[in-house]
Each structure stands twice: as structure tokens, then as C-alpha cells.
Amino acid sequence: MIYLGSDHRGFKHKEELEAFLAEQGYQVTDVGTDSEESVDYPLIAQKVAQKVAEDYNNRGILLCGSGVGVCIVANKIKGIRAGSAWTAEVARSARADDNVNVLCMAADDLNPGDVREIARAFLNTSFRSEERYKRRIAQIEQIEKES
């Protein structure tokens, strides 16, 4: 399942992305927001991150003005590895090297085509399960456990 969320600044991109992903055959759940009226992003980012944390196979995509605020919030949830991407190549690297499970994007800086391309790269890239990448993920999980 792909969980989508945005604040008011990312609303239009989120709506367009939801339709695009559904056309591509993905199961998508939109957790909000439902309009361009001003809304605080933390609770929306929390909802997406919690849903992703419930199942290893789930993925999340969040949009806010800079992509940073939602990323900070998502990373507060145990088991979440959220990362911001501004190109498809960054999204591919984030998935392949860091096993990112929540993609965060800057709605103010991307056009709809960019958003689709970055999301597609994120969703179509698998984690490289080579030893060095597994070791780094284990270190991240240990840090998370100790904090």
C-alpha cells in the first residue's frame, strides 16, 4: 500500500500523484489534507509514517512546501527511514542504498512531471541487500533503539 499525505502547499501535487499512481495499478490511500486551506503538516506526516511502520511492504509519500518538515516528523516514528528527494536519481539512491520507506518532496520547487518521475523512481527501486548496506541499516536501527 502507498500512503500519501501533504499539507496545503502540496495538495495539488498530491491529488495529481494519487490519480497517476492509481492509473499505474498501485493501491493508494490518501490520508490528507483534503483542500488548499492552511493546515499544519505534522499530524498528516505522522499518520503516513505510522501506516508505513505497520507493514514492511508499505511505502509513504509526503509533500510540503520544502519537503523538510514532513521528513522531520516522519523520522520521529520508529522504523521509518524518510528522505527528501528532488530528482529521480536521488530517490533511486535513497531506496537502493538507504532503504528509505517514506519519500518526502518539496511541493514549492517541483512541477507535476517531476513529482511523478521522482515517485516512480522511489517505488520502482529495490533496496540493495549487499552486506555494506545491510550493515548500515542495522546501525541506524541500533541508534534508533538506543535513543
N, CA, C and O of each residue as an XYZ file, in Angstrom:
588
protein
N       0.844     -1.180      0.000
C       0.000      0.000      0.000
C       0.889      1.243      0.000
O       1.912      1.296      0.682
N       0.480      2.222     -0.768
C       1.166      3.507     -0.800
C       0.292      4.505     -0.052
O      -0.873      4.694     -0.402
N       0.839      5.138      0.965
C       0.124      6.159      1.727
C       0.631      7.533      1.302
O       1.835      7.789      1.298
N      -0.296      8.406      0.948
C       0.034      9.762      0.516
C      -0.456     10.772      1.533
O      -1.511     10.593      2.143
N       0.310     11.829      1.712
C      -0.111     12.920      2.577
C       0.581     14.206      2.178
O       1.685     14.197      1.634
N      -0.088     15.312      2.457
C       0.500     16.621      2.167
C      -0.141     17.674      3.044
O      -1.204     17.468      3.629
N       0.533     18.806      3.120
C      -0.104     19.988      3.683
C      -0.770     20.731      2.528
O      -0.836     20.222      1.409
N      -1.256     21.922      2.802
C      -1.959     22.705      1.783
C      -1.056     23.061      0.603
O      -1.529     23.156     -0.529
N       0.225     23.255      0.855
C       1.132     23.628     -0.235
C       1.393     22.462     -1.185
O       1.726     22.678     -2.351
N       1.249     21.252     -0.709
C       1.448     20.083     -1.557
C       0.170     19.454     -2.067
O       0.211     18.440     -2.763
N      -0.972     20.048     -1.726
C      -2.270     19.443     -2.043
C      -2.444     19.127     -3.528
O      -2.802     18.002     -3.877
N      -2.199     20.086     -4.394
C      -2.409     19.852     -5.834
C      -1.519     18.725     -6.354
O      -1.971     17.867     -7.111
N      -0.270     18.734     -5.947
C       0.637     17.660     -6.368
C       0.152     16.308     -5.851
O       0.189     15.312     -6.574
N      -0.297     16.277     -4.613
C      -0.759     15.016     -4.021
C      -1.954     14.462     -4.787
O      -2.013     13.269     -5.084
N      -2.897     15.332     -5.102
C      -4.089     14.891     -5.832
C      -3.715     14.326     -7.202
O      -4.222     13.279     -7.606
N      -2.836     15.015     -7.906
C      -2.402     14.557     -9.223
C      -1.629     13.249     -9.105
O      -1.810     12.341     -9.917
N      -0.771     13.154     -8.096
C       0.027     11.947     -7.905
C      -0.855     10.759     -7.544
O      -0.612      9.645     -8.009
N      -1.857     10.981     -6.736
C      -2.771      9.895     -6.375
C      -3.429      9.305     -7.623
O      -3.486      8.084     -7.774
N      -3.915     10.149     -8.502
C      -4.547      9.679     -9.742
C      -3.537      8.932    -10.615
O      -3.848      7.877    -11.167
N      -2.344      9.476    -10.737
C      -1.301      8.843    -11.544
C      -0.957      7.460    -11.004
O      -0.890      6.498    -11.770
N      -0.738      7.348     -9.698
C      -0.363      6.061     -9.112
C      -1.481      5.036     -9.248
O      -1.217      3.861     -9.504
N      -2.715      5.466     -9.082
C      -3.853      4.559     -9.266
C      -3.891      4.049    -10.707
O      -4.142      2.866    -10.941
N      -3.643      4.930    -11.668
C      -3.589      4.523    -13.082
C      -2.484      3.501    -13.326
O      -2.613      2.637    -14.193
N      -1.410      3.599    -12.568
C      -0.286      2.677    -12.706
C      -0.529      1.353    -11.981
O       0.312      0.456    -12.036
N      -1.664      1.226    -11.307
C      -2.020     -0.019    -10.643
C      -1.649     -0.111     -9.180
O      -1.813     -1.169     -8.572
N      -1.157      0.959     -8.603
C      -0.817      0.945     -7.181
C      -2.069      1.092     -6.329
O      -3.017      1.779     -6.709
N      -2.061      0.441     -5.177
C      -3.099      0.678     -4.178
C      -2.652      1.896     -3.385
O      -1.562      1.910     -2.815
N      -3.495      2.912     -3.353
C      -3.133      4.189     -2.754
C      -4.174      4.595     -1.727
O      -5.376      4.491     -1.972
N      -3.707      5.060     -0.574
C      -4.580      5.636      0.439
C      -4.114      7.061      0.717
O      -2.949      7.293      1.039
N      -5.026      7.996      0.591
C      -4.762      9.415      0.831
C      -5.173      9.730      2.263
O      -6.342      9.587      2.621
N      -4.216     10.159      3.083
C      -4.531     10.477      4.479
C      -4.749     11.970      4.707
O      -4.971     12.392      5.842
N      -4.689     12.767      3.656
C      -4.972     14.194      3.778
C      -3.792     15.032      3.334
O      -2.700     14.522      3.083
N      -4.020     16.239      3.249
C      -5.166     17.078      3.517
C      -6.153     17.008      2.355
O      -5.854     16.453      1.297
N      -7.324     17.578      2.573
C      -8.389     17.473      1.591
C      -8.675     18.770      0.855
O      -9.650     18.849      0.107
N      -7.847     19.790      1.049
C      -8.083     21.068      0.371
C      -6.807     21.907      0.426
O      -5.795     21.504      1.000
N      -6.887     23.080     -0.187
C      -5.760     24.010     -0.147
C      -5.839     24.966      1.040
O      -5.044     25.900      1.138
N      -6.790     24.739      1.938
C      -6.855     25.561      3.149
C      -5.654     25.240      4.030
O      -5.215     24.093      4.112
N      -5.140     26.257      4.677
C      -3.955     26.100      5.504
C      -4.157     25.009      6.554
O      -5.182     24.953      7.234
N      -3.154     24.151      6.664
C      -3.185     23.051      7.621
C      -1.755     22.817      8.103
O      -0.797     23.064      7.371
N      -1.621     22.347      9.321
C      -0.308     22.028      9.870
C       0.089     20.623      9.416
O      -0.703     19.687      9.521
N       1.291     20.483      8.923
C       1.752     19.216      8.355
C       2.090     18.116      9.364
O       2.033     16.947      8.982
N       2.441     18.405     10.632
C       2.917     17.326     11.498
C       1.962     16.144     11.661
O       2.398     14.994     11.606
N       0.683     16.400     11.860
C      -0.238     15.283     12.093
C      -0.440     14.442     10.842
O      -0.633     13.230     10.936
N      -0.398     15.066      9.678
C      -0.532     14.318      8.427
C       0.705     13.449      8.203
O       0.587     12.277      7.846
N       1.875     14.016      8.410
C       3.112     13.248      8.257
C       3.156     12.093      9.248
O       3.614     11.001      8.912
N       2.686     12.327     10.460
C       2.640     11.269     11.467
C       1.739     10.127     11.013
O       2.107      8.961     11.155
N       0.566     10.441     10.470
C      -0.362      9.398     10.004
C       0.271      8.535      8.923
O       0.196      7.307      8.977
N       0.891      9.178      7.947
C       1.533      8.420      6.870
C       2.632      7.530      7.444
O       2.690      6.342      7.127
N       3.487      8.080      8.269
C       4.606      7.319      8.825
C       4.126      6.146      9.674
O       4.700      5.059      9.602
N       3.097      6.347     10.463
C       2.578      5.250     11.282
C       2.027      4.126     10.416
O       2.218      2.951     10.730
N       1.351      4.474      9.337
C       0.823      3.450      8.428
C       1.961      2.674      7.772
O       1.887      1.452      7.641
N       2.996      3.370      7.366
C       4.139      2.699      6.750
C       4.821      1.787      7.763
O       5.223      0.676      7.419
N       4.953      2.235      8.991
C       5.626      1.448     10.028
C       4.869      0.168     10.381
O       5.459     -0.766     10.922
N       3.587      0.116     10.085
C       2.776     -1.070     10.402
C       3.123     -2.280      9.542
O       2.896     -3.413      9.965
N       3.663     -2.072      8.358
C       3.911     -3.175      7.430
C       5.145     -2.853      6.600
O       5.212     -1.800      5.967
N       6.111     -3.747      6.600
C       7.371     -3.540      5.890
C       7.161     -3.235      4.410
O       7.970     -2.529      3.807
N       6.097     -3.751      3.822
C       5.852     -3.564      2.391
C       5.182     -2.240      2.055
O       5.125     -1.862      0.885
N       4.679     -1.534      3.047
C       4.048     -0.234      2.801
C       5.102      0.804      2.455
O       6.260      0.703      2.861
N       4.673      1.806      1.695
C       5.518      2.953      1.380
C       4.714      4.220      1.614
O       3.485      4.197      1.562
N       5.396      5.313      1.869
C       4.735      6.593      2.062
C       5.348      7.660      1.182
O       6.541      7.637      0.880
N       4.501      8.599      0.777
C       4.964      9.759      0.024
C       4.328     10.988      0.652
O       3.108     11.074      0.788
N       5.174     11.934      1.032
C       4.731     13.161      1.687
C       5.205     14.382      0.914
O       6.304     14.402      0.360
N       4.351     15.398      0.891
C       4.706     16.675      0.258
C       4.372     17.816      1.197
O       3.308     17.842      1.815
N       5.289     18.754      1.294
C       5.026     20.033      1.946
C       5.824     21.064      1.164
O       6.463     20.717      0.171
N       5.803     22.299      1.581
C       6.475     23.337      0.816
C       7.920     23.012      0.498
O       8.329     23.083     -0.661
N       8.699     22.657      1.508
C      10.128     22.376      1.325
C      10.449     20.889      1.289
O      11.527     20.504      0.838
N       9.533     20.048      1.756
C       9.797     18.625      1.889
C      10.554     18.283      3.157
O      10.738     17.107      3.471
N      10.992     19.285      3.882
C      11.814     19.062      5.071
C      10.963     18.814      6.311
O      11.235     17.881      7.067
N       9.949     19.626      6.527
C       9.121     19.484      7.722
C       8.501     18.105      7.840
O       8.562     17.482      8.900
N       7.903     17.621      6.754
C       7.273     16.300      6.795
C       8.314     15.210      7.010
O       8.026     14.187      7.631
N       9.518     15.423      6.501
C      10.592     14.448      6.669
C      11.028     14.367      8.134
O      11.261     13.278      8.660
N      11.134     15.511      8.778
C      11.496     15.539     10.199
C      10.471     14.763     11.013
O      10.833     13.934     11.849
N       9.202     15.029     10.771
C       8.137     14.357     11.524
C       8.155     12.858     11.264
O       8.128     12.066     12.206
N       8.201     12.463     10.006
C       8.160     11.035      9.675
C       9.288     10.277     10.361
O       9.092      9.151     10.818
N      10.458     10.881     10.435
C      11.600     10.209     11.046
C      11.494     10.085     12.562
O      12.341      9.440     13.181
N      10.487     10.679     13.168
C      10.253     10.512     14.604
C       9.568      9.179     14.909
O       9.537      8.747     16.061
N       9.024      8.530     13.885
C       8.298      7.274     14.072
C       9.278      6.111     13.932
O      10.022      6.023     12.955
N       9.265      5.223     14.923
C      10.172      4.078     14.925
C       9.967      3.246     13.659
O       8.840      2.936     13.272
N      11.075      2.898     13.033
C      11.034      2.063     11.840
C      10.959      2.834     10.538
O      10.999      2.245      9.458
N      10.853      4.136     10.637
C      10.752      4.954      9.429
C      12.124      5.482      9.042
O      12.892      5.964      9.875
N      12.399      5.377      7.769
C      13.586      5.974      7.170
C      13.077      6.881      6.057
O      12.950      6.459      4.907
N      12.791      8.112      6.406
C      12.269      9.089      5.446
C      13.422      9.885      4.870
O      14.391     10.205      5.558
N      13.295     10.196      3.592
C      14.308     11.004      2.937
C      13.693     11.933      1.915
O      12.705     11.595      1.263
N      14.280     13.100      1.783
C      13.830     14.067      0.779
C      14.557     13.795     -0.529
O      15.755     13.512     -0.545
N      13.811     13.885     -1.626
C      14.414     13.726     -2.954
C      13.899     14.823     -3.859
O      12.722     15.181     -3.814
N      14.785     15.351     -4.677
C      14.433     16.432     -5.602
C      14.688     16.034     -7.048
O      14.380     16.784     -7.974
N      15.260     14.831     -7.233
C      15.413     14.258     -8.572
C      15.125     12.765     -8.486
O      15.133     12.177     -7.404
N      14.873     12.168     -9.636
C      14.649     10.721     -9.673
C      15.902      9.976     -9.228
O      15.804      8.947     -8.559
N      17.064     10.478     -9.588
C      18.306      9.809     -9.205
C      18.497      9.813     -7.690
O      18.933      8.811     -7.124
N      18.181     10.910     -7.035
C      18.271     10.955     -5.570
C      17.290      9.954     -4.961
O      17.632      9.264     -4.001
N      16.087      9.868     -5.501
C      15.088      8.915     -4.997
C      15.574      7.480     -5.172
O      15.419      6.661     -4.266
N      16.158      7.166     -6.324
C      16.687      5.816     -6.553
C      17.792      5.492     -5.550
O      17.816      4.400     -4.981
N      18.696      6.426     -5.336
C      19.787      6.203     -4.378
C      19.259      6.030     -2.961
O      19.745      5.184     -2.211
N      18.272      6.824     -2.601
C      17.687      6.735     -1.257
C      17.078      5.357     -1.013
O      17.225      4.793      0.072
N      16.402      4.820     -2.013
C      15.806      3.484     -1.880
C      16.881      2.412     -1.907
O      16.917      1.539     -1.040
N      17.757      2.479     -2.902
C      18.737      1.418     -3.108
C      19.756      1.339     -1.979
O      20.091      0.247     -1.520
N      20.245      2.478     -1.534
C      21.327      2.498     -0.551
C      20.842      2.571      0.891
O      21.448      1.970      1.779
N      19.763      3.296      1.130
C      19.329      3.590      2.496
C      17.996      2.965      2.866
O      17.511      3.152      3.983
N      17.397      2.224      1.939
C      16.117      1.552      2.171
C      15.058      2.517      2.707
O      14.287      2.179      3.605
N      15.039      3.715      2.141
C      14.052      4.721      2.533
C      12.653      4.171      2.271
O      12.378      3.630      1.200
N      11.772      4.315      3.264
C      10.401      3.826      3.093
C       9.370      4.950      3.035
O       8.192      4.694      2.786
N       9.791      6.169      3.259
C       8.926      7.344      3.087
C       9.697      8.371      2.261
O      10.791      8.798      2.631
N       9.105      8.752      1.144
C       9.671      9.761      0.255
C       9.053     11.109      0.585
O       7.833     11.225      0.697
N       9.883     12.121      0.739
C       9.415     13.480      1.017
C       9.848     14.391     -0.123
O      10.985     14.334     -0.590
N       8.907     15.239     -0.563
C       9.205     16.126     -1.689
C       8.773     17.556     -1.400
O       7.845     17.812     -0.633
N       9.488     18.482     -2.049
C       9.241     19.921     -1.909
C       8.232     20.367     -2.954
O       8.577     20.538     -4.124
N       6.999     20.554     -2.539
C       5.940     20.942     -3.470
C       6.216     22.279     -4.133
O       5.853     22.480     -5.292
N       6.850     23.191     -3.421
C       7.095     24.529     -3.966
C       8.130     24.539     -5.091
O       8.163     25.475     -5.890
N       8.959     23.523     -5.160
C      10.082     23.525     -6.098
C       9.960     22.529     -7.243
O      10.835     22.478     -8.108
N       8.900     21.742     -7.264
C       8.753     20.696     -8.271
C       7.497     20.906     -9.100
O       6.492     21.415     -8.605
N       7.563     20.511    -10.362
C       6.360     20.540    -11.188
C       5.723     19.149    -11.169
O       6.361     18.199    -10.715
N       4.498     19.002    -11.642
C       3.826     17.701    -11.585
C       4.609     16.572    -12.254
O       4.606     15.442    -11.766
N       5.272     16.868    -13.355
C       6.074     15.840    -14.018
C       7.231     15.373    -13.160
O       7.530     14.180    -13.109
N       7.885     16.308    -12.484
C       8.970     15.955    -11.562
C       8.454     15.051    -10.452
O       9.072     14.038    -10.126
N       7.321     15.423     -9.875
C       6.747     14.650     -8.774
C       6.466     13.222     -9.226
O       6.793     12.273     -8.513
N       5.871     13.059    -10.391
C       5.590     11.712    -10.920
C       6.880     10.929    -11.131
O       6.980      9.767    -10.736
N       7.861     11.567    -11.752
C       9.127     10.892    -12.053
C       9.859     10.473    -10.777
O      10.379      9.360    -10.700
N       9.901     11.341     -9.793
C      10.571     11.033     -8.528
C       9.836      9.910     -7.802
O      10.468      8.986     -7.288
N       8.508      9.985     -7.756
C       7.722      8.936     -7.099
C       7.912      7.597     -7.800
O       8.075      6.568     -7.144
N       7.892      7.606     -9.123
C       8.079      6.364     -9.884
C       9.454      5.758     -9.577
O       9.562      4.547     -9.383
N      10.491      6.578     -9.532
C      11.832      6.080     -9.215
C      11.867      5.468     -7.819
O      12.446      4.401     -7.617
N      11.254      6.140     -6.867
C      11.189      5.652     -5.483
C      10.485      4.297     -5.416
O      10.976      3.369     -4.773
N       9.348      4.188     -6.075
C       8.537      2.974     -5.981
C       9.090      1.815     -6.799
O       8.809      0.657     -6.491
N       9.864      2.102     -7.827
C      10.375      1.046     -8.702
C      11.803      0.624     -8.384
O      12.393     -0.165     -9.122
N      12.358      1.132     -7.308
C      13.730      0.792     -6.929
C      13.706     -0.075     -5.681
O      12.986      0.207     -4.722
N      14.497     -1.121     -5.710
C      14.606     -2.027     -4.565
C      15.868     -1.719     -3.764
O      16.834     -1.152     -4.273
N      15.823     -2.109     -2.509
C      16.984     -1.979     -1.637
C      18.077     -2.936     -2.109
O      17.805     -4.100     -2.403
N      19.309     -2.444     -2.179
C      20.455     -3.297     -2.497
C      20.810     -4.050     -1.229
O      21.325     -3.462     -0.278
N      20.546     -5.304     -1.210
C      20.751     -6.036      0.035
C      22.179     -6.559      0.173
O      22.409     -7.625      0.744
N      23.125     -5.802     -0.352
C      24.533     -6.144     -0.157
C      24.898     -5.907      1.308
O      24.268     -5.107      2.000
N      25.916     -6.610      1.759
C      26.290     -6.583      3.172
C      26.522     -5.167      3.702
O      26.053     -4.843      4.793
N      27.224     -4.329      2.968
C      27.524     -2.988      3.482
C      26.259     -2.169      3.710
O      26.194     -1.392      4.663
N      25.253     -2.329      2.852
C      24.003     -1.584      3.024
C      23.194     -2.149      4.193
O      22.594     -1.400      4.964
N      23.185     -3.468      4.315
C      22.502     -4.093      5.453
C      23.143     -3.659      6.766
O      22.449     -3.366      7.739
N      24.474     -3.620      6.785
C      25.201     -3.222      7.994
C      24.833     -1.792      8.400
O      24.636     -1.511      9.582
N      24.743     -0.909      7.437
C      24.409      0.490      7.731
C      22.980      0.627      8.243
O      22.720      1.407      9.158
N      22.060     -0.122      7.661
C      20.672     -0.090      8.141
C      20.617     -0.628      9.568
O      19.905     -0.078     10.408
N      21.354     -1.687      9.846
C      21.397     -2.231     11.209
C      21.942     -1.193     12.190
O      21.457     -1.099     13.318
N      22.930     -0.425     11.780
C      23.469      0.627     12.642
C      22.417      1.705     12.902
O      22.284      2.186     14.027
N      21.678      2.079     11.873
C      20.598      3.063     12.042
C      19.565      2.534     13.023
O      19.118      3.257     13.914
N      19.186      1.269     12.859
C      18.185      0.674     13.753
C      18.688      0.613     15.188
O      17.909      0.798     16.123
N      19.980      0.354     15.376
C      20.550      0.327     16.727
C      20.519      1.720     17.354
O      20.185      1.865     18.530
N      20.860      2.723     16.585
C      20.799      4.105     17.081
C      19.369      4.451     17.474
O      19.132      5.059     18.518
N      18.424      4.061     16.634
C      17.010      4.322     16.924
C      16.587      3.629     18.225
O      15.868      4.207     19.041
N      17.034      2.410     18.402
C      16.690      1.633     19.596
C      17.265      2.267     20.863
O      16.629      2.242     21.917
N      18.455      2.829     20.760
C      19.139      3.406     21.916
C      18.657      4.806     22.276
O      18.955      5.300     23.363
N      17.927      5.440     21.390
C      17.531      6.824     21.682
C      16.157      6.913     22.316
O      15.686      8.009     22.619
